[in-house]
Amino acid sequence: MEKIHAYYICLAFFLAAMYVIHRTIRSNTGLAFVALRDAENLASTLGVNRYKERIKVFGLSSFLTGMAGGFYVHTPGRHLAHNPGIEPFLLCIAMVELGGLGTFTGPIVGAGLIVFGNEFLRLAGTLRLTLLGGLICLIILFFPGGLMQLIDYSEKFIRSRFRHRLNI
């Protein structure tokens, strides 16, 4: 299989997985997941079955993780005997943290920034991880909600400026 074919197959899987996750989040099940995350005792008092919802979360996350691993193994250019170390794991956590925890689009934005930033800084060698780490530290220090918090602040600022100009 050529790389371009693998790209489109992985893109189709990504879009399908995002659709499933989005539909799950917007359903009653997603509401139960959020209720259990935020206030477990209150959610159970209101009738949310802890065991049933935990099994749903485990099943959905296991299925999607297994499918993603299956696509990763068959990606051209990957060597199975090569142990990549901890760097890909740390980059995944950085993607989620940079984009914003608890948001749907945040990890997608964070992944895009990390992947393109990683490729852009490839010429910097080992310094690229230091630069990416510094960027992540700055974003988390000034915007604990990640880039999505920065985007929300920017959107509110622009709207307030336009309202101010329209009122004059």
Backbone as a chain_set.jsonl record, in Angstrom:
{"seq": "MEKIHAYYICLAFFLAAMYVIHRTIRSNTGLAFVALRDAENLASTLGVNRYKERIKVFGLSSFLTGMAGGFYVHTPGRHLAHNPGIEPFLLCIAMVELGGLGTFTGPIVGAGLIVFGNEFLRLAGTLRLTLLGGLICLIILFFPGGLMQLIDYSEKFIRSRFRHRLNI", "coords": {"N": [[0.845, -1.168, 0.0], [0.573, 2.195, -0.842], [1.843, 5.341, 0.434], [0.052, 7.471, 0.076], [-2.408, 6.228, -0.187], [-2.625, 5.056, 2.325], [-2.745, 7.373, 3.818], [-5.26, 8.482, 3.101], [-6.959, 6.458, 3.964], [-6.452, 6.467, 6.729], [-7.27, 9.079, 7.244], [-10.005, 8.863, 6.687], [-10.716, 7.066, 8.738], [-10.104, 8.701, 10.954], [-11.982, 10.802, 10.636], [-14.36, 9.33, 10.862], [-14.094, 8.347, 13.474], [-14.067, 10.761, 14.914], [-16.64, 11.623, 14.347], [-18.171, 9.645, 15.65], [-17.355, 10.073, 18.304], [-18.185, 12.727, 18.673], [-20.979, 12.484, 18.343], [-21.501, 10.817, 20.493], [-20.751, 12.422, 22.67], [-22.673, 14.436, 22.499], [-24.991, 13.133, 23.127], [-27.375, 11.534, 25.406], [-25.853, 9.722, 26.793], [-23.305, 10.906, 26.725], [-23.85, 13.136, 28.274], [-24.27, 11.869, 30.691], [-21.682, 10.87, 31.073], [-20.237, 13.26, 31.484], [-21.543, 14.203, 33.75], [-20.866, 12.216, 35.619], [-18.119, 12.618, 35.656], [-17.861, 15.219, 36.681], [-19.486, 15.443, 39.047], [-19.825, 12.868, 40.767], [-21.325, 11.65, 42.863], [-23.685, 13.195, 42.87], [-24.609, 12.656, 40.283], [-25.129, 9.902, 40.42], [-27.13, 9.981, 42.307], [-29.118, 11.194, 40.842], [-29.829, 9.171, 39.184], [-28.035, 8.031, 37.367], [-26.396, 5.241, 36.21], [-23.519, 4.143, 37.483], [-21.806, 1.925, 36.978], [-22.706, 0.915, 34.49], [-22.251, 3.135, 32.786], [-19.497, 3.443, 33.044], [-18.631, 1.081, 31.882], [-19.465, 1.571, 29.266], [-17.797, 3.77, 28.578], [-15.289, 2.545, 28.806], [-15.519, 0.505, 26.856], [-15.969, 1.98, 24.437], [-13.658, 3.631, 24.311], [-11.666, 1.651, 24.274], [-12.273, 0.282, 21.901], [-11.899, 2.311, 19.92], [-9.218, 2.952, 20.391], [-7.964, 0.499, 19.837], [-8.608, 0.224, 17.115], [-7.248, 2.465, 16.08], [-4.633, 1.732, 16.712], [-4.396, -0.537, 15.077], [-4.502, 0.679, 12.538], [-2.198, 2.21, 12.739], [-0.165, 0.301, 12.825], [-0.189, -0.703, 10.247], [0.688, 1.389, 8.733], [2.644, 2.652, 6.132], [6.215, 2.688, 6.199], [6.615, 2.424, 8.895], [8.389, 0.639, 11.294], [8.097, -2.388, 12.849], [9.831, -3.616, 14.651], [11.211, -1.575, 15.74], [11.499, 0.326, 18.624], [9.86, 3.082, 19.616], [10.183, 4.614, 21.931], [9.541, 7.03, 24.537], [8.826, 9.426, 23.447], [6.656, 9.698, 21.398], [4.401, 9.222, 23.036], [4.57, 11.309, 24.935], [4.278, 13.448, 23.199], [1.632, 13.087, 22.393], [0.251, 13.577, 24.791], [1.017, 16.204, 25.107], [-0.289, 17.341, 22.932], [-2.998, 17.19, 23.663], [-2.992, 18.71, 26.036], [-2.071, 21.186, 25.088], [-4.052, 21.935, 23.27], [-6.399, 21.981, 24.814], [-7.97, 20.729, 27.577], [-10.947, 18.829, 28.013], [-12.398, 19.81, 25.888], [-13.855, 19.48, 22.617], [-12.743, 20.197, 20.1], [-10.262, 21.116, 20.866], [-8.023, 19.202, 21.366], [-7.669, 18.442, 18.691], [-6.856, 20.795, 17.426], [-4.54, 21.234, 18.938], [-3.074, 18.942, 18.219], [-2.669, 19.425, 15.492], [-1.066, 21.748, 15.639], [1.18, 20.801, 17.072], [2.123, 18.729, 15.381], [2.656, 20.083, 12.917], [4.354, 22.055, 13.914], [6.404, 20.448, 14.896], [7.404, 19.365, 12.509], [8.139, 21.732, 11.222], [10.17, 22.632, 12.871], [12.102, 20.72, 12.508], [14.674, 21.04, 11.492], [16.007, 22.116, 13.606], [16.885, 20.068, 15.153], [17.585, 18.314, 18.13], [16.834, 20.416, 19.654], [14.294, 21.091, 19.011], [12.346, 19.781, 20.565], [12.737, 21.074, 22.971], [11.985, 23.682, 22.295], [9.28, 23.255, 21.578], [8.372, 22.319, 24.04], [8.79, 24.618, 25.604], [6.927, 26.329, 24.381], [4.545, 24.997, 25.019], [4.64, 25.184, 27.814], [4.418, 27.991, 28.114], [1.861, 28.455, 27.013], [0.238, 26.936, 28.755], [0.827, 28.214, 31.15], [-0.126, 30.881, 30.801], [-2.645, 30.47, 29.681], [-4.562, 28.35, 31.037], [-6.582, 26.738, 30.062], [-5.733, 25.947, 27.605], [-5.183, 26.277, 24.03], [-7.774, 26.63, 23.137], [-8.953, 28.236, 25.06], [-7.526, 30.588, 24.607], [-8.435, 31.132, 22.024], [-11.162, 31.536, 22.57], [-10.985, 33.859, 24.216], [-9.912, 35.632, 22.336], [-11.98, 35.707, 20.452], [-14.057, 36.853, 22.002], [-12.883, 39.335, 22.515], [-12.665, 40.443, 19.911], [-15.377, 40.538, 19.184], [-16.32, 42.355, 21.116], [-14.935, 44.636, 20.335], [-16.011, 45.108, 17.79], [-18.686, 45.569, 18.49], [-18.362, 47.858, 19.992], [-17.441, 49.667, 18.03], [-19.612, 49.711, 16.315], [-21.528, 50.913, 17.892], [-20.681, 53.481, 18.068]], "CA": [[0.0, 0.0, 0.0], [1.348, 3.416, -0.925], [1.601, 6.283, 1.53], [-1.125, 8.304, -0.178], [-3.571, 5.405, 0.131], [-2.675, 4.949, 3.785], [-3.177, 8.672, 4.33], [-6.711, 8.642, 2.944], [-7.627, 5.476, 4.83], [-6.35, 6.987, 8.103], [-8.123, 10.268, 7.317], [-11.389, 8.385, 6.783], [-10.891, 6.555, 10.1], [-10.113, 9.845, 11.861], [-13.267, 11.487, 10.517], [-15.391, 8.447, 11.418], [-13.921, 8.322, 14.934], [-14.51, 12.057, 15.433], [-18.102, 11.635, 14.255], [-18.686, 8.791, 16.728], [-17.102, 10.754, 19.577], [-19.053, 13.911, 18.736], [-22.355, 12.028, 18.575], [-21.566, 10.283, 21.855], [-20.697, 13.545, 23.605], [-23.917, 15.204, 22.405], [-26.135, 12.283, 23.464], [-27.63, 11.367, 26.841], [-24.701, 9.011, 27.338], [-22.264, 11.909, 26.947], [-24.267, 13.93, 29.425], [-23.998, 11.035, 31.868], [-20.225, 10.841, 31.249], [-19.832, 14.545, 32.066], [-22.082, 14.261, 35.11], [-20.038, 11.35, 36.46], [-16.802, 13.231, 35.792], [-17.903, 16.442, 37.482], [-20.089, 15.223, 40.37], [-20.219, 11.461, 40.708], [-22.401, 11.363, 43.818], [-24.909, 13.827, 42.393], [-25.065, 11.922, 39.098], [-25.733, 8.639, 40.841], [-28.378, 10.322, 42.98], [-30.094, 11.517, 39.804], [-30.203, 7.954, 38.478], [-27.029, 7.564, 36.405], [-25.8, 3.981, 36.63], [-22.066, 4.275, 37.394], [-21.208, 0.736, 36.374], [-23.093, 0.862, 33.075], [-21.59, 4.221, 32.06], [-18.061, 3.14, 33.008], [-18.444, 0.031, 30.869], [-19.588, 2.237, 27.963], [-16.571, 4.537, 28.338], [-14.208, 1.593, 28.586], [-15.719, -0.155, 25.57], [-15.768, 2.92, 23.336], [-12.25, 4.027, 24.233], [-10.878, 0.482, 23.878], [-12.517, 0.024, 20.486], [-11.247, 3.329, 19.098], [-7.773, 2.811, 20.554], [-7.571, -0.688, 19.093], [-8.677, 0.528, 15.675], [-6.15, 3.382, 15.769], [-3.41, 0.923, 16.736], [-4.378, -1.354, 13.867], [-4.122, 1.534, 11.41], [-0.813, 2.634, 12.948], [0.727, -0.815, 12.493], [-0.146, -0.905, 8.8], [1.144, 2.6, 8.058], [3.942, 2.434, 5.473], [7.351, 3.391, 6.78], [6.749, 2.1, 10.309], [9.059, -0.64, 11.517], [7.543, -2.966, 14.073], [10.885, -3.974, 15.598], [11.733, -0.343, 16.313], [10.792, 0.808, 19.807], [10.0, 4.531, 19.492], [10.465, 5.279, 23.192], [8.472, 7.76, 25.216], [8.537, 10.675, 22.737], [5.292, 9.796, 20.849], [3.447, 9.305, 24.138], [4.626, 12.659, 25.473], [3.71, 14.35, 22.198], [0.17, 12.95, 22.453], [-0.212, 14.298, 25.975], [1.215, 17.623, 24.818], [-1.341, 17.754, 21.997], [-4.237, 17.374, 24.413], [-2.792, 19.826, 26.954], [-1.928, 22.422, 24.334], [-5.338, 22.289, 22.681], [-7.357, 22.289, 25.861], [-8.662, 19.577, 28.143], [-12.385, 18.951, 28.175], [-13.029, 20.361, 24.701], [-13.861, 18.539, 21.499], [-11.825, 20.626, 19.044], [-8.963, 21.472, 21.419], [-6.959, 18.256, 21.022], [-7.439, 18.439, 17.244], [-6.04, 21.989, 17.173], [-3.24, 20.97, 19.543], [-2.369, 17.955, 17.391], [-2.219, 20.111, 14.275], [0.038, 22.639, 15.969], [2.361, 20.01, 17.449], [2.64, 18.009, 14.205], [3.262, 21.029, 11.988], [5.482, 22.67, 14.6], [7.465, 19.448, 14.95], [8.001, 19.302, 11.175], [8.745, 23.032, 10.941], [11.386, 22.748, 13.672], [12.941, 19.538, 12.319], [16.059, 21.461, 11.267], [16.601, 22.482, 14.892], [17.398, 18.853, 15.792], [17.056, 18.005, 19.457], [16.33, 21.656, 20.225], [12.872, 21.234, 18.685], [11.547, 19.37, 21.72], [12.856, 22.144, 23.957], [11.156, 24.794, 21.829], [7.878, 22.849, 21.731], [8.098, 22.283, 25.478], [8.669, 26.005, 26.054], [5.638, 26.823, 23.89], [3.499, 24.363, 25.822], [4.689, 25.786, 29.152], [3.871, 29.346, 28.031], [0.412, 28.379, 26.793], [-0.405, 26.449, 29.977], [1.013, 29.228, 32.187], [-0.988, 32.032, 30.577], [-3.986, 30.015, 29.32], [-4.679, 26.986, 31.562], [-7.54, 25.997, 29.239], [-5.118, 25.629, 26.329], [-5.416, 27.177, 22.907], [-9.198, 26.93, 23.004], [-9.205, 29.383, 25.92], [-6.989, 31.731, 23.879], [-9.37, 31.398, 20.92], [-12.369, 32.123, 23.17], [-10.669, 35.23, 24.606], [-9.766, 36.416, 21.107], [-13.313, 35.882, 19.885], [-14.768, 37.827, 22.834], [-12.253, 40.644, 22.302], [-13.06, 40.929, 18.581], [-16.801, 40.89, 19.24], [-16.496, 43.583, 21.894], [-14.429, 45.749, 19.52], [-16.986, 45.389, 16.748], [-19.856, 46.164, 19.145], [-17.982, 49.209, 20.37], [-17.38, 50.479, 16.819], [-20.961, 49.863, 15.776], [-22.289, 51.81, 18.766], [-20.189, 54.877, 17.924]], "C": [[0.897, 1.239, 0.0], [0.974, 4.37, 0.209], [0.343, 7.11, 1.317], [-2.406, 7.531, 0.118], [-3.739, 5.276, 1.642], [-3.15, 6.258, 4.399], [-4.695, 8.805, 4.249], [-7.501, 7.64, 3.789], [-7.606, 5.965, 6.284], [-7.196, 8.241, 8.279], [-9.589, 9.867, 7.45], [-11.666, 7.825, 8.184], [-10.972, 7.692, 11.105], [-11.471, 10.548, 11.825], [-14.405, 10.647, 11.101], [-15.305, 8.412, 12.944], [-14.382, 9.642, 15.553], [-16.029, 12.177, 15.377], [-18.72, 10.826, 15.397], [-18.507, 9.484, 18.079], [-18.027, 11.957, 19.733], [-20.493, 13.517, 19.014], [-22.521, 11.488, 19.993], [-21.592, 11.418, 22.874], [-22.026, 14.289, 23.641], [-25.163, 14.393, 22.776], [-26.354, 12.263, 24.981], [-26.478, 10.637, 27.521], [-23.563, 9.978, 27.631], [-22.581, 12.806, 28.126], [-24.018, 13.165, 30.724], [-22.502, 10.954, 32.141], [-19.752, 12.115, 31.944], [-20.326, 14.653, 33.504], [-21.256, 13.396, 36.055], [-18.649, 11.941, 36.672], [-16.833, 14.391, 36.771], [-18.427, 16.221, 38.897], [-20.669, 13.814, 40.406], [-21.376, 11.148, 41.654], [-23.728, 11.966, 43.379], [-25.482, 13.077, 41.195], [-25.723, 10.606, 39.488], [-27.043, 8.87, 41.584], [-29.489, 10.606, 41.974], [-30.438, 10.318, 38.921], [-29.228, 7.463, 37.43], [-26.37, 6.314, 36.977], [-24.285, 4.063, 36.407], [-21.442, 3.123, 36.62], [-21.474, 0.699, 34.871], [-22.356, 1.93, 32.266], [-20.078, 4.002, 31.992], [-17.749, 2.047, 31.997], [-18.54, 0.63, 29.47], [-18.324, 3.011, 27.622], [-15.415, 3.605, 28.021], [-14.328, 0.926, 27.218], [-15.443, 0.76, 24.396], [-14.3, 3.305, 23.198], [-11.362, 2.853, 23.821], [-11.037, 0.181, 22.396], [-11.776, 1.025, 19.6], [-9.726, 3.25, 19.197], [-7.249, 1.596, 19.783], [-7.585, -0.464, 17.587], [-7.532, 1.451, 15.263], [-4.814, 2.638, 15.774], [-3.284, 0.032, 15.522], [-3.997, -0.547, 12.637], [-2.664, 1.972, 11.523], [0.163, 1.536, 12.522], [0.882, -0.96, 10.984], [0.262, 0.349, 8.032], [2.489, 2.326, 7.414], [5.039, 3.263, 6.125], [7.534, 3.129, 8.257], [7.4, 0.725, 10.428], [8.605, -1.19, 12.863], [8.616, -3.296, 15.102], [11.46, -2.742, 16.291], [10.87, 0.099, 17.491], [10.938, 2.322, 19.856], [10.301, 5.261, 20.795], [9.264, 6.038, 23.715], [8.059, 9.021, 24.457], [7.135, 10.721, 22.122], [4.216, 9.907, 21.926], [3.401, 10.714, 24.713], [4.056, 13.671, 24.491], [2.191, 14.271, 22.192], [-0.399, 13.693, 23.651], [-0.065, 15.804, 25.759], [0.14, 18.15, 23.881], [-2.641, 18.061, 22.734], [-4.115, 18.585, 25.343], [-2.75, 21.159, 26.212], [-3.255, 22.872, 23.748], [-6.364, 22.682, 23.717], [-8.105, 21.051, 26.305], [-10.156, 19.848, 28.232], [-13.1, 19.58, 26.997], [-12.966, 19.335, 23.583], [-12.817, 18.922, 20.455], [-10.43, 20.949, 19.557], [-7.848, 20.491, 21.096], [-6.669, 18.182, 19.526], [-6.555, 19.619, 16.862], [-4.633, 21.781, 17.733], [-2.421, 19.976, 18.736], [-1.846, 18.6, 16.114], [-1.019, 20.995, 14.541], [1.308, 21.859, 16.308], [2.967, 19.326, 16.22], [3.319, 18.977, 13.246], [4.445, 21.755, 12.62], [6.679, 21.736, 14.682], [8.171, 19.346, 13.597], [8.713, 20.605, 10.827], [10.083, 23.174, 11.66], [12.335, 21.561, 13.515], [14.41, 19.911, 12.128], [16.764, 21.832, 12.571], [17.146, 21.273, 15.64], [16.756, 18.601, 17.138], [16.514, 19.25, 20.163], [14.829, 21.822, 19.991], [11.982, 20.828, 19.848], [11.602, 20.415, 22.826], [11.98, 23.325, 23.573], [9.668, 24.464, 21.952], [7.481, 22.806, 23.201], [7.944, 23.681, 26.059], [7.345, 26.622, 25.618], [4.489, 26.27, 24.72], [3.463, 24.974, 27.222], [4.108, 27.196, 29.141], [2.352, 29.337, 27.873], [-0.287, 27.955, 28.084], [-0.286, 27.479, 31.106], [0.025, 30.383, 32.029], [-2.432, 31.658, 30.241], [-4.149, 28.566, 29.786], [-5.651, 26.115, 30.773], [-6.995, 25.653, 27.871], [-5.447, 26.659, 25.255], [-6.886, 27.529, 22.733], [-9.587, 28.102, 23.909], [-8.698, 30.656, 25.253], [-7.92, 32.12, 22.731], [-10.654, 32.027, 21.45], [-12.134, 33.572, 23.587], [-10.563, 36.128, 23.378], [-11.125, 36.701, 20.481], [-14.117, 36.913, 20.677], [-14.205, 39.236, 22.634], [-12.685, 41.246, 20.971], [-14.525, 41.333, 18.565], [-17.026, 42.182, 20.022], [-16.001, 44.795, 21.11], [-15.423, 46.113, 18.429], [-18.251, 46.008, 17.337], [-19.578, 47.617, 19.503], [-17.974, 50.123, 19.151], [-18.765, 50.689, 16.214], [-21.81, 50.813, 16.597], [-21.86, 53.26, 18.619], [-20.822, 55.574, 16.785]], "O": [[1.864, 1.314, 0.758], [-0.066, 4.223, 0.852], [-0.361, 7.421, 2.277], [-3.377, 8.101, 0.614], [-4.847, 5.374, 2.169], [-3.878, 6.251, 5.392], [-5.339, 9.195, 5.223], [-8.59, 7.952, 4.27], [-8.616, 5.888, 6.984], [-7.779, 8.45, 9.343], [-10.33, 10.46, 8.233], [-12.728, 8.078, 8.753], [-11.807, 7.663, 12.009], [-12.041, 10.853, 12.873], [-15.303, 11.178, 11.754], [-16.33, 8.445, 13.626], [-15.021, 9.639, 16.605], [-16.637, 12.771, 16.268], [-19.676, 11.269, 16.034], [-19.419, 9.476, 18.906], [-18.588, 12.178, 20.806], [-21.16, 14.147, 19.835], [-23.564, 11.683, 20.618], [-22.365, 11.38, 23.831], [-22.459, 14.727, 24.706], [-26.274, 14.921, 22.739], [-25.614, 12.893, 25.736], [-26.165, 10.9, 28.682], [-22.922, 9.879, 28.677], [-21.691, 13.191, 28.885], [-23.607, 13.745, 31.729], [-22.083, 10.967, 33.298], [-18.958, 12.055, 32.882], [-19.606, 15.14, 34.375], [-20.976, 13.809, 37.181], [-18.065, 11.785, 37.744], [-15.933, 14.532, 37.599], [-17.865, 16.76, 39.851], [-21.845, 13.6, 40.114], [-22.312, 10.447, 41.27], [-24.775, 11.329, 43.498], [-26.694, 12.884, 41.1], [-26.763, 10.242, 38.939], [-27.96, 8.053, 41.502], [-30.655, 10.298, 42.22], [-31.253, 10.439, 38.006], [-29.56, 6.555, 36.668], [-25.85, 6.331, 38.093], [-23.825, 4.052, 35.265], [-20.64, 3.337, 35.712], [-20.559, 0.476, 34.079], [-21.884, 1.647, 31.165], [-19.449, 4.341, 30.989], [-16.714, 2.089, 31.331], [-17.782, 0.245, 28.58], [-17.829, 2.922, 26.499], [-14.653, 3.842, 27.084], [-13.335, 0.799, 26.502], [-14.757, 0.366, 23.453], [-13.758, 3.305, 22.093], [-10.395, 3.049, 23.086], [-10.064, -0.137, 21.711], [-11.106, 0.636, 18.643], [-9.024, 3.457, 18.207], [-6.198, 1.672, 19.147], [-6.686, -0.908, 16.873], [-6.914, 1.246, 14.218], [-3.96, 2.893, 14.925], [-2.188, -0.142, 14.989], [-3.252, -1.029, 11.785], [-1.972, 2.09, 10.512], [1.2, 1.823, 11.924], [1.96, -1.3, 10.497], [0.189, 0.368, 6.803], [3.394, 1.817, 8.076], [4.812, 4.396, 6.547], [8.527, 3.574, 8.833], [7.008, -0.224, 9.749], [8.721, -0.52, 13.889], [8.347, -3.261, 16.303], [12.126, -2.863, 17.319], [9.653, 0.229, 17.363], [12.036, 2.815, 20.114], [10.649, 6.441, 20.756], [8.12, 5.73, 23.382], [7.041, 9.628, 24.789], [6.454, 11.729, 22.31], [3.226, 10.614, 21.741], [2.321, 11.255, 24.952], [3.422, 14.644, 24.899], [1.525, 15.29, 22.006], [-1.423, 14.366, 23.535], [-0.921, 16.583, 26.177], [-0.297, 19.292, 24.023], [-3.3, 19.065, 22.463], [-5.038, 19.395, 25.426], [-3.333, 22.144, 26.664], [-3.552, 24.067, 23.732], [-7.123, 23.629, 23.51], [-8.788, 20.404, 25.512], [-10.574, 20.975, 28.498], [-14.295, 19.86, 27.086], [-12.128, 18.433, 23.599], [-12.082, 18.06, 19.974], [-9.497, 21.049, 18.76], [-6.806, 20.911, 20.591], [-5.54, 17.891, 19.133], [-5.62, 19.473, 16.075], [-3.647, 22.114, 17.075], [-1.211, 20.144, 18.583], [-0.713, 18.349, 15.703], [-0.061, 21.0, 13.767], [2.397, 22.229, 15.868], [4.184, 19.341, 16.039], [4.44, 18.724, 12.805], [5.431, 22.041, 11.941], [7.825, 22.166, 14.555], [9.397, 19.252, 13.542], [9.774, 20.584, 10.205], [11.02, 23.766, 11.124], [13.27, 21.41, 14.301], [15.295, 19.173, 12.559], [17.994, 21.856, 12.624], [17.807, 21.437, 16.665], [15.534, 18.663, 17.277], [15.808, 19.135, 21.165], [14.17, 22.596, 20.685], [10.96, 21.47, 20.092], [10.619, 20.618, 23.539], [11.307, 23.905, 24.425], [8.882, 25.307, 22.384], [6.377, 23.213, 23.562], [7.079, 23.916, 26.903], [6.712, 27.35, 26.383], [3.567, 27.002, 25.079], [2.389, 25.251, 27.755], [3.379, 27.566, 30.061], [1.647, 30.114, 28.516], [-1.295, 28.551, 28.465], [-1.195, 27.603, 31.927], [-0.591, 30.815, 33.004], [-3.346, 32.445, 30.489], [-3.9, 27.643, 29.01], [-5.556, 24.888, 30.811], [-7.729, 25.115, 27.042], [-5.922, 27.758, 25.541], [-7.212, 28.607, 22.237], [-10.468, 28.883, 23.551], [-9.358, 31.693, 25.32], [-8.163, 33.304, 22.497], [-11.181, 32.957, 20.839], [-12.985, 34.429, 23.344], [-11.064, 37.252, 23.38], [-11.384, 37.818, 20.033], [-14.787, 37.758, 20.085], [-14.956, 40.21, 22.589], [-13.033, 42.425, 20.906], [-14.877, 42.364, 17.992], [-17.842, 43.012, 19.623], [-16.588, 45.873, 21.208], [-15.656, 47.293, 18.169], [-18.832, 46.9, 16.72], [-20.432, 48.489, 19.344], [-18.459, 51.252, 19.233], [-19.044, 51.752, 15.659], [-22.716, 51.454, 16.064], [-22.596, 54.169, 19.004], [-20.521, 56.74, 16.531]]}, "num_chains": 1, "name": "protein.A"}
